[in-house]
């Protein structure tokens, strides 16, 4: 199950969403639907999910010499968590 959530997205915008609206951003498997993402986040992190928004960012092109290719397509999920609950994204340092 953890393989479906690839990693959290930590950018300036995602930190701003976290502070203002209690929303977390994850890169997930492109085959997952919104109800599946909701159940997955609730079971993995033990939080109540209020809403799930998804989008598929445009592909990124990569060049190596004369060859041009693209990175695999991904899906990004923005998960809104109930007020007063949180998800630990980074392990606490000792």
Backbone as CSV, one residue per row, in Angstrom:
resi,resn,N_x,N_y,N_z,CA_x,CA_y,CA_z,C_x,C_y,C_z
1,UNK,0.815,-1.194,0.000,0.000,0.000,0.000,0.858,1.257,0.000
2,UNK,1.953,1.227,0.725,2.817,2.398,0.806,3.450,2.690,-0.549
3,UNK,3.524,1.692,-1.440,4.125,1.898,-2.752,3.288,2.823,-3.628
4,UNK,1.994,2.957,-3.331,1.133,3.823,-4.129,1.402,5.297,-3.848
5,UNK,1.804,5.638,-2.624,2.190,7.003,-2.298,3.694,7.079,-2.491
6,UNK,4.133,7.755,-3.543,5.558,7.758,-3.874,6.355,8.610,-2.898
7,UNK,5.966,9.881,-2.727,6.658,10.746,-1.778,5.866,12.030,-1.598
8,UNK,6.053,12.697,-0.460,5.420,14.006,-0.283,6.158,15.056,-1.109
9,UNK,5.427,16.073,-1.540,6.009,17.158,-2.316,6.234,18.327,-1.366
10,UNK,7.489,18.703,-1.178,7.822,19.800,-0.274,8.399,20.959,-1.084
11,UNK,7.540,21.892,-1.436,7.940,23.101,-2.129,7.426,24.293,-1.326
12,UNK,7.742,25.491,-1.771,7.249,26.673,-1.072,5.726,26.713,-1.082
13,UNK,5.129,26.365,-2.209,3.676,26.383,-2.309,3.044,25.332,-1.404
14,UNK,3.632,24.137,-1.344,3.054,23.092,-0.507,3.166,23.434,0.977
15,UNK,4.245,24.094,1.375,4.384,24.516,2.771,3.362,25.599,3.097
16,UNK,3.121,26.487,2.146,2.109,27.533,2.347,0.718,26.919,2.476
17,UNK,0.391,25.920,1.640,-0.893,25.227,1.743,-1.023,24.514,3.080
18,UNK,0.052,23.940,3.547,0.048,23.231,4.819,-0.243,24.183,5.975
19,UNK,0.415,25.335,5.981,0.245,26.287,7.076,-1.130,26.942,7.072
20,UNK,-1.644,27.282,5.894,-2.901,28.035,5.818,-4.149,27.164,5.806
21,UNK,-4.097,26.045,5.077,-5.308,25.265,4.842,-5.232,23.819,5.317
22,UNK,-4.125,23.430,5.948,-3.938,22.055,6.414,-4.060,21.049,5.254
23,UNK,-3.385,21.383,4.127,-3.404,20.528,2.948,-2.001,19.965,2.702
24,UNK,-1.944,18.700,2.345,-0.682,18.009,2.085,-0.660,17.580,0.622
25,UNK,0.531,17.639,0.004,0.684,17.255,-1.400,1.555,16.005,-1.495
26,UNK,1.088,15.040,-2.293,1.806,13.783,-2.492,1.843,13.456,-3.976
27,UNK,2.934,12.832,-4.423,2.965,12.194,-5.729,2.471,10.773,-5.512
28,UNK,1.462,10.380,-6.291,0.847,9.061,-6.111,0.878,8.309,-7.436
29,UNK,0.529,7.040,-7.371,0.440,6.205,-8.562,-0.657,6.761,-9.469
30,UNK,-0.392,6.929,-10.773,-1.386,7.540,-11.670,-2.683,6.743,-11.814
31,UNK,-2.687,5.475,-11.443,-3.889,4.656,-11.597,-4.882,4.814,-10.453
32,UNK,-4.472,5.466,-9.362,-5.358,5.618,-8.207,-6.451,6.638,-8.470
33,UNK,-7.641,6.354,-7.926,-8.747,7.296,-8.008,-8.826,8.079,-6.706
34,UNK,-9.673,9.117,-6.682,-9.788,9.936,-5.480,-10.269,9.145,-4.265
35,UNK,-11.293,8.276,-4.390,-11.692,7.484,-3.210,-10.588,6.548,-2.721
36,UNK,-9.804,6.001,-3.640,-8.701,5.129,-3.246,-7.620,5.918,-2.520
37,UNK,-7.331,7.132,-2.997,-6.335,7.975,-2.331,-6.811,8.337,-0.932
38,UNK,-8.102,8.670,-0.783,-8.672,9.003,0.522,-8.512,7.847,1.507
39,UNK,-8.882,6.650,1.103,-8.775,5.478,1.981,-7.314,5.183,2.318
40,UNK,-6.437,5.326,1.340,-5.016,5.047,1.536,-4.402,5.990,2.561
41,UNK,-4.659,7.290,2.441,-4.100,8.272,3.368,-4.686,8.085,4.763
42,UNK,-5.989,7.808,4.848,-6.610,7.591,6.155,-6.033,6.374,6.860
43,UNK,-5.791,5.298,6.115,-5.267,4.085,6.749,-3.772,4.202,7.076
44,UNK,-2.992,4.875,6.212,-1.555,4.983,6.449,-1.211,5.942,7.580
45,UNK,-1.872,7.105,7.607,-1.498,8.143,8.553,-2.476,8.311,9.711
46,UNK,-3.618,7.644,9.675,-4.572,7.710,10.776,-5.202,9.075,10.957
47,UNK,-5.534,9.752,9.863,-6.159,11.072,9.923,-7.488,11.030,9.163
48,UNK,-8.329,12.029,9.423,-9.590,12.145,8.705,-9.380,13.059,7.507
49,UNK,-9.649,12.544,6.310,-9.463,13.300,5.078,-10.790,13.951,4.709
50,UNK,-10.765,15.276,4.526,-11.976,16.011,4.156,-12.161,16.074,2.646
51,UNK,-11.069,16.259,1.890,-11.166,16.383,0.437,-9.876,15.913,-0.220
52,UNK,-10.014,15.464,-1.461,-8.862,15.057,-2.264,-8.986,15.732,-3.620
53,UNK,-7.965,16.490,-4.001,-7.883,17.097,-5.329,-6.678,16.491,-6.034
54,UNK,-6.823,16.212,-7.326,-5.722,15.619,-8.072,-5.484,16.393,-9.357
55,UNK,-4.260,16.317,-9.850,-3.933,16.835,-11.170,-2.706,16.107,-11.683
56,UNK,-2.544,16.171,-13.004,-1.406,15.517,-13.643,-0.535,16.587,-14.278
57,UNK,0.606,16.888,-13.653,1.488,17.917,-14.210,2.004,17.507,-15.584
58,UNK,2.384,18.483,-16.419,2.918,18.134,-17.744,4.223,17.350,-17.635
59,UNK,4.478,16.524,-18.648,5.700,15.720,-18.658,6.925,16.607,-18.731
60,UNK,7.996,16.149,-18.118,9.257,16.870,-18.183,10.149,16.200,-19.218
61,UNK,10.731,17.008,-20.094,11.590,16.487,-21.147,13.039,16.461,-20.665
62,UNK,13.752,15.412,-21.033,15.152,15.254,-20.678,15.956,15.026,-21.958
63,UNK,17.147,15.580,-21.981,18.004,15.449,-23.157,19.352,14.874,-22.721
64,UNK,19.852,13.936,-23.500,21.177,13.378,-23.289,21.860,13.339,-24.647
65,UNK,22.653,14.350,-24.921,23.292,14.451,-26.227,22.260,14.702,-27.309
66,UNK,22.230,13.824,-28.300,21.295,13.983,-29.410,19.934,13.353,-29.118
67,UNK,19.823,12.641,-28.011,18.594,11.920,-27.705,17.699,12.734,-26.782
68,UNK,16.433,12.774,-27.104,15.452,13.479,-26.287,14.444,12.461,-25.783
69,UNK,14.145,12.522,-24.500,13.173,11.610,-23.916,12.315,12.354,-22.917
70,UNK,11.397,11.629,-22.309,10.521,12.225,-21.304,10.545,11.387,-20.043
71,UNK,10.316,12.049,-18.915,10.197,11.341,-17.654,8.813,10.713,-17.580
72,UNK,8.637,9.675,-16.793,7.321,9.051,-16.680,6.281,10.037,-16.139
73,UNK,5.050,9.872,-16.568,3.946,10.738,-16.145,3.602,10.406,-14.702
74,UNK,3.204,11.407,-13.938,2.859,11.185,-12.538,1.547,11.871,-12.226
75,UNK,1.023,11.597,-11.051,-0.212,12.213,-10.585,0.079,12.820,-9.230
76,UNK,-0.419,14.019,-9.008,-0.196,14.722,-7.752,-1.537,14.870,-7.049
77,UNK,-1.558,14.535,-5.763,-2.779,14.625,-4.973,-2.597,15.668,-3.879
78,UNK,-3.600,16.528,-3.717,-3.627,17.500,-2.634,-4.717,17.037,-1.675
79,UNK,-4.307,16.666,-0.466,-5.206,16.063,0.509,-5.471,17.067,1.629
80,UNK,-6.744,17.368,1.871,-7.129,18.262,2.956,-7.478,17.419,4.172
81,UNK,-6.811,17.709,5.290,-6.974,16.945,6.524,-7.810,17.770,7.500
82,UNK,-8.556,17.087,8.356,-9.411,17.759,9.333,-8.594,18.665,10.249
83,UNK,-9.227,19.731,10.715,-8.550,20.709,11.565,-8.111,20.042,12.865
84,UNK,-6.891,20.340,13.295,-6.353,19.766,14.519,-5.581,18.478,14.304
85,UNK,-5.628,17.912,13.096,-4.879,16.692,12.796,-3.711,17.042,11.881
86,UNK,-2.681,16.215,11.902,-1.520,16.474,11.050,-0.870,15.167,10.641
87,UNK,-0.027,15.264,9.616,0.728,14.131,9.095,2.201,14.465,9.286
88,UNK,2.982,13.539,9.826,4.410,13.739,9.975,5.089,13.377,8.661
89,UNK,5.631,14.397,7.990,6.258,14.177,6.680,7.721,13.795,6.810
90,UNK,8.426,14.399,7.732,9.850,14.115,7.935,10.058,13.472,9.289
91,UNK,10.916,12.461,9.374,11.189,11.878,10.688,11.892,12.891,11.590
92,UNK,11.538,12.850,12.846,12.138,13.795,13.790,13.593,13.432,14.021
93,UNK,14.442,14.444,14.048,15.860,14.197,14.267,16.127,13.945,15.742
94,UNK,17.130,13.146,16.000,17.446,12.742,17.374,18.349,13.747,18.018
